Amino acid sequence: MAWPSLSDYSEALQNPRYAFSDLELQNGTVIVNKLGQPRPVSGNFATVFQVQSGNRTWAVRCFSREITDQKDRYDAISQHLKQYKLPFMVGFQYLTQGIRAAGRWYPIVKMEWMKGLNLDSYIEQNINQPNRIQPLVNRWVDVCRSLREASIAHGDLQHGNIVVMDNGEIKLIDYDGIYIQSLIGKKGYELGHRHYQHPTRKSDAGINANSFLNIDNFSTWVIRTSLQIVALDPSLWRQTGAGEDSLIFRDSDYNAPNNSKTFATLRSHRNPQVRELAEQIVRILGVPSYLDVLPLDEIRPKRWSFASWMPDRLPDAPTPPTVTIPKPASWIADYQDARFSDAFVAQERKAFESEYNAMNVVKRFSRLVFSFQDYVSKRVDERFPTYPEAIERKKFETVYYRLVEQKANAEANLELAVNYLRDTKAKLEAELQGIEIEIAWMWQQFDEIPLHEQQEIAQFVENDRHQTIINQLSEIPISVRELKMDGVLGFGKKRIECLHDFGIQTAADLHPGNEILATQALSFKNASPEKVLEDWQRLLDWRNMLEQMVEYTPPDSDSPEIQAIRDKYADYSRELTSRTLEQKTLETKQRETNETQISEIQAEIEKRRKTLAQVTTQFNQASEHFKRYSQITRADLIDRILKG
């Protein structure tokens, strides 16, 4: 059976009421593009359309081809997700007869539309704000860990299936490739986006109950590493050409890492953390199968503060290994530059001349030696690593470059701690400010209690007076007798009956809200509009006169109603007092916690400063020693031998 094309679906969606079986979708509006056509988001197996229905927005997945056990798969996934209620997964409905296209019914998946940005778009939008990208690293690790704990493999983790909400939270969409225990052994229909998959993922072969959770491991590493790299150096997003249907890495990088411009850029980066992240991916690429890739092993540290939004604890800085700077050989004075001695140079020249002269033309040609200069260069290259001076230089060179890396790491660790202190101070201050604002608001409410209490009592008295007037006026009927007694003439029995027919029967019914009904009733025998309005005003004046005659006695100040108002505000006053005390206690506790946390970070900063100072001292010493061996080179020795 041929399945609908994109144009078939677009045509059907021109009339949602006819196209959908779901009542909510029938009453919805399909979001269109600039051409007025339903706006599609296409994937491997489905095209997604956006439908606005009331206050809710839905993603409608319309499939491009048949998957035989599709309903069973979605039913199994739905039941599994209900057990775990993962906050980053989205609820959905699989509707077998979901959409009518090209004259037939086809299934759809109805899923809540996530109002956020796809991961690549979010990074693009915040590329110059690493502080908005860095938190995603830990959130991503949490998502990946939760998926494993719920025994779920998504199957296609990539930028298009990861939505970052306005609050920074992560949502996963597109469940076509999900693996759970009950689906093992059934044919899979998704091998994942090529820029997020290990080169060995070619089929479902090897997936079993013990390995299915490893399907996502390579993708999770790629995404986490990309986020870390961008947070460390946002310029790498542009340098590596990221954002074009990928993050930092692409399938061409995985297939030939040694020829990859991206890996070359990362491996030569000045930041050792960036270099290590690149090497990490290269090592992962070396495993025999994508199912052998280990899961993310980071465990989020415990938080220091009770505030729910506080950042993670500052990562511990690794303690640099002790580096022992070797002592110069006894044959080198403490402050003398090392150099091959003249006697040694003469000795080597003599030996090389003897060897060269003893070689015949054929042997020289076979060794690609065409001159004495060629021979000296070749022999020095062969023997250089065995010279005591070269061995000595190598020792200092090894130590020097080890300390170069340690110094760079120590500087990065110190910078991380200083930035963490700055950010933490800002966030702690923001929380304290929030508490202070809450306290100030409660004091303001407390001060306004007497005014609000007086206003409510006054309003109660006014309402009571108004009700008393209404009750008494309701006892006075609109009649010829009553009107005449009060000097209101010109209203006969027929006109008054008309007023009664329109529901205006007592003096209480004479109010502006009944003007339209009254004017209709008073239009008796085609009275002129002027006459009608004049008579209506006379009735209102009569009502006002009666209202002035009503006697009203305000309720006593200790009446149950007024006392209830006073009790309400007394309760509110006690509640505000209690809440204010709680907030003051919280403020005090928060200040103490903040001081402790700031002190801990400052102590860590001081510790890292000392580490940097120690490493810098060692680096300077090693640098001085290494400089003294600057003349112990192949080129220098060859040049001196040839000069004789």
C-alpha positions, 0 to 999 in steps of 0.5 A: 500500500502506498503511503501519503506523500508530503503534498497529500498530508498538506492537502488534507490538513487544509481542512482539519475538521475533515482530516482528523478523527481526534476532536481536539485536533478537528477544532484546531488550527494548523500552523502554516508557512509564509506560503500559507501551506501547513508547515512541515518538519520532516524526519526519517519516518514521519513529518511533523505538523503543528496544530494549535487548539485552544490553549494547547499546541500539538505535534502531529506525526504523520508517517511516510511509510508503513511499519508493521508493528508500529501500534504495538511498539508505541503501546509498549513504549507508552506503558513503559513510560507511565511506570517511570514518569520521566520529566524529560519525556513527553506524553503521546497518543497513537491514533490508528485512524488519525488522519484521512489523506488521499481518501484513506485513514492513516495512523498518527502520533499526537504529542504535546508541542515543546515550546523551546529550541532544538539543541543546535539552535539553543547553542547558536542563540547563546553562543556568547553566553557560556554560562547558559550552555555549561549547565546543560552538561550536567542536565544532559548527564542527568537525562542519560543516567535517568534513561538507563535507570528506566531501562530505556534506549532512545535510539536517535539522540541528536540535536533535532530530538533534544529540545531546550525549554525557556527555563533551560530544562531538556525534553526528548522527542521522536520515539520511533527508535526507542528500545525497551526490554519488551521490544528486544528481538523485534526489528528496529527501524532507526539507526540514528543520525549519522553525525551522532553514531559510532562508525560500527553502528550499521544494523541491529545485530548484537543487540540483546538484553545485556547490551541494548542500553548501550545503543545511546552511549556514543551519542551521549558522549558526542553531545556532552563533549560538544557542550563542554567544548563550546562552554570552554571556547565558544569560538570553536563552534564557528571554527569547526563549522558546527551547527550545520546538521551537527554539533562539533563532530561529524561522521567524516571525523569518526571515519578518519580522525587522523585526517579530520580538521576538527580533531586537528583543531581541538588537539592543538588547542591551547586549553588542555581540557579541550585537547583531552576532550578530543582525545576522549572521543578518539579513544572511544572511536577505537572500541570494536563496537558501538555496543562496547562504548561505556556510558557517561561515568560522571556523577553530579556532586552534592549541592552545598546549599539548600537553595534549589537553583544553586550550581553544582559544587566546584569540581575538585582540582586534580592534585598534580603529581610530584615532578622531580627536576633531575640534577645536571650531570656532574660534568656540567657546572651549575651555571654552565650551558651544556654543549658537545665538547670540542674534543668530542666533536673532533673525535666524531669527525675523525670516526665518521671520516674513517667510516665514510672513506672505507665505504665503496660507491655501491654501498654509499648509493644503497644508503643514499649517501652521496657526500660526506655531509649526507653521511654525517647527517645520517650517522648523527641521526642514528647515534644522537639518542645514545649520546650522554648529552642528548640523554641528559637533554631528553630528561629535562625536556620531558620534565619541562613539557610535563610542567608546561601542561601542569602549569596550564592545568593549574591556571585553568583550575584557578580561573575556574574557581575564581569564576565559580566564586563570582557566579556563586556570589551573584546567585547567593546575593540574588537569593538573599535579595529575594528573601529581603523583598519577601520580608519587605512585602510582608511588612508592607502588608502588615502596615496596611492591615488597619486600613484594609480592615476599616475599608472592609467594615465601611463596605460592609456597613454600606452594603448593609445600609443599601440592603436595608433600603432595598428591603423597605422599598420592596414593601412599597408597591408602585400603584396609583394610590401610592403615587398620588399620596406622594404627589406623583400624578399622571400615572393611570392604572393601565400604565402602572399595569404595563410597568408590572408586566415588565417586572417593575412592581415596587419602588425598589425596582426603580433604578438605572438598571431597569431604564430600558424595560421601564421606557418600553413599559411607559411607551403606552399608547405611543407616548413621545420619547420626551414624555417617556423619559420625563415620566421615568425621571419622575419615578426615579425622583419618587424612589429617591424621596422614599430612600431619603425617608428610610431610617437606617441604624448601623450595626453595633461595632461588636456585631457578629459580622463586624467581629468576623471581619476583625477576626479575619484580619487578626488571623492574617496579622498573625500569619504575616508575623509568623511568615516574617519570622520564618523569612528572617530565620531563613535569611539568617540561615542563608547568610550563614550558609553563604558565608560558609560556602564563600569561605570554602570556595575562597579556601579552594581558590587559595589552595589552587593559587598555592598549587599554581605557585608551586608548579610555576616555581618548578616550571621556571626551574625546569625552564632554566635547566632546559635552556642550558641544553638548547645547544645539544641538537642534531643540527649544532653537532652536524654543523660543528663536525662539518666545519672541522 
